[in-house]
Amino acid sequence: MFHLLQIVTVILAALALVPALAHALELPGKMRLAQDEYFAAQTIYYPGFTVAGIAEPLAIVATAGLLAHTPRGGLGFWLIALALIGLIGMQAVYWLFTHPVNKVWLQSESLGAAGSGFFSLGSPDAEGENDWRNLRDRWEYSHLMRACLSATSFMALVVAMS
């Protein structure tokens, strides 16, 4: 059962990494876009990336479970603890920096009940921000930070399993 938990945890961490890494890899190209082009590109993310985000909280739960079943003090324990901190950090960055900007980006979109409910959660939106470039930078660099945290978590889990 422990080995199954290890496998599931690594798979969930990989699923959390994929969208974060995709956003990070898009950053250089998206930073060159003019305002209208940038806003057009932003509309492609909903709902796909939102649905893929379910892997993140599941990865936290699985990693916490794995940590609870790992003997304390060894290298594996500390690597799993690092992975858990990174995954929780991803969520903190999302809710503090990314989500408020998403709320601005999606103001004019027609969302379903689930989407409307999700995007009404959390911190206030960044609507008071007048410069679209500041919103863009906040959104793009928060995703870069999330990719770094996710990659660290994934690598820590893989090394812990070896």
Contacts in CASP RR format, 6 or more apart in sequence:
PFRMAT RR
TARGET T0000
AUTHOR 0000-0000-0000
METHOD contacts of the structure
MODEL  1
MFHLLQIVTVILAALALVPALAHALELPGKMRLAQDEYFAAQTIYYPGFT
VAGIAEPLAIVATAGLLAHTPRGGLGFWLIALALIGLIGMQAVYWLFTHP
VNKVWLQSESLGAAGSGFFSLGSPDAEGENDWRNLRDRWEYSHLMRACLS
ATSFMALVVAMS
2 69 0 8 1.000
5 62 0 8 1.000
5 65 0 8 1.000
5 66 0 8 1.000
5 69 0 8 1.000
6 66 0 8 1.000
6 161 0 8 1.000
8 62 0 8 1.000
9 59 0 8 1.000
9 62 0 8 1.000
9 63 0 8 1.000
9 65 0 8 1.000
9 66 0 8 1.000
9 157 0 8 1.000
10 154 0 8 1.000
10 157 0 8 1.000
10 158 0 8 1.000
10 161 0 8 1.000
12 55 0 8 1.000
12 58 0 8 1.000
12 59 0 8 1.000
12 62 0 8 1.000
12 63 0 8 1.000
13 59 0 8 1.000
13 63 0 8 1.000
13 83 0 8 1.000
13 87 0 8 1.000
13 150 0 8 1.000
13 153 0 8 1.000
13 154 0 8 1.000
13 157 0 8 1.000
14 154 0 8 1.000
15 52 0 8 1.000
15 55 0 8 1.000
15 59 0 8 1.000
16 53 0 8 1.000
16 55 0 8 1.000
16 56 0 8 1.000
16 59 0 8 1.000
16 87 0 8 1.000
16 90 0 8 1.000
16 150 0 8 1.000
16 153 0 8 1.000
16 154 0 8 1.000
17 147 0 8 1.000
17 150 0 8 1.000
17 151 0 8 1.000
17 153 0 8 1.000
17 154 0 8 1.000
18 52 0 8 1.000
19 49 0 8 1.000
19 52 0 8 1.000
19 53 0 8 1.000
20 90 0 8 1.000
20 143 0 8 1.000
20 146 0 8 1.000
20 147 0 8 1.000
20 149 0 8 1.000
20 150 0 8 1.000
20 151 0 8 1.000
21 147 0 8 1.000
21 150 0 8 1.000
21 151 0 8 1.000
23 49 0 8 1.000
23 140 0 8 1.000
23 143 0 8 1.000
23 144 0 8 1.000
23 146 0 8 1.000
23 147 0 8 1.000
24 143 0 8 1.000
24 144 0 8 1.000
24 146 0 8 1.000
24 147 0 8 1.000
24 148 0 8 1.000
27 140 0 8 1.000
27 141 0 8 1.000
27 143 0 8 1.000
27 144 0 8 1.000
30 38 0 8 1.000
30 41 0 8 1.000
30 136 0 8 1.000
30 140 0 8 1.000
31 136 0 8 1.000
31 140 0 8 1.000
33 41 0 8 1.000
35 132 0 8 1.000
38 132 0 8 1.000
38 136 0 8 1.000
39 105 0 8 1.000
39 132 0 8 1.000
42 105 0 8 1.000
43 109 0 8 1.000
46 106 0 8 1.000
46 109 0 8 1.000
46 111 0 8 1.000
46 115 0 8 1.000
47 115 0 8 1.000
50 115 0 8 1.000
50 118 0 8 1.000
56 87 0 8 1.000
56 90 0 8 1.000
56 91 0 8 1.000
56 94 0 8 1.000
57 91 0 8 1.000
59 87 0 8 1.000
59 153 0 8 1.000
60 84 0 8 1.000
60 87 0 8 1.000
60 88 0 8 1.000
60 91 0 8 1.000
63 80 0 8 1.000
63 83 0 8 1.000
63 84 0 8 1.000
63 87 0 8 1.000
63 153 0 8 1.000
63 157 0 8 1.000
64 84 0 8 1.000
66 80 0 8 1.000
67 77 0 8 1.000
67 80 0 8 1.000
67 81 0 8 1.000
67 84 0 8 1.000
70 76 0 8 1.000
70 77 0 8 1.000
70 80 0 8 1.000
70 160 0 8 1.000
71 77 0 8 1.000
75 160 0 8 1.000
76 159 0 8 1.000
76 160 0 8 1.000
79 156 0 8 1.000
79 157 0 8 1.000
79 159 0 8 1.000
79 160 0 8 1.000
80 156 0 8 1.000
80 157 0 8 1.000
80 160 0 8 1.000
82 152 0 8 1.000
82 153 0 8 1.000
82 156 0 8 1.000
83 152 0 8 1.000
83 153 0 8 1.000
83 154 0 8 1.000
83 156 0 8 1.000
83 157 0 8 1.000
83 160 0 8 1.000
84 153 0 8 1.000
86 149 0 8 1.000
86 150 0 8 1.000
86 152 0 8 1.000
86 153 0 8 1.000
87 149 0 8 1.000
87 150 0 8 1.000
87 153 0 8 1.000
89 149 0 8 1.000
90 146 0 8 1.000
90 149 0 8 1.000
90 150 0 8 1.000
90 153 0 8 1.000
93 142 0 8 1.000
93 145 0 8 1.000
93 146 0 8 1.000
93 149 0 8 1.000
94 142 0 8 1.000
94 146 0 8 1.000
95 122 0 8 1.000
95 123 0 8 1.000
96 123 0 8 1.000
97 138 0 8 1.000
97 139 0 8 1.000
97 142 0 8 1.000
97 145 0 8 1.000
98 138 0 8 1.000
98 139 0 8 1.000
98 142 0 8 1.000
98 143 0 8 1.000
98 146 0 8 1.000
99 119 0 8 1.000
99 121 0 8 1.000
99 122 0 8 1.000
99 123 0 8 1.000
100 123 0 8 1.000
100 124 0 8 1.000
100 125 0 8 1.000
100 126 0 8 1.000
101 125 0 8 1.000
101 126 0 8 1.000
101 135 0 8 1.000
101 138 0 8 1.000
101 139 0 8 1.000
101 142 0 8 1.000
102 119 0 8 1.000
102 139 0 8 1.000
103 119 0 8 1.000
103 125 0 8 1.000
103 126 0 8 1.000
103 127 0 8 1.000
104 125 0 8 1.000
104 126 0 8 1.000
104 127 0 8 1.000
104 129 0 8 1.000
104 135 0 8 1.000
105 135 0 8 1.000
105 139 0 8 1.000
106 119 0 8 1.000
107 125 0 8 1.000
107 127 0 8 1.000
111 117 0 8 1.000
111 119 0 8 1.000
126 135 0 8 1.000
126 138 0 8 1.000
129 135 0 8 1.000
129 138 0 8 1.000
END
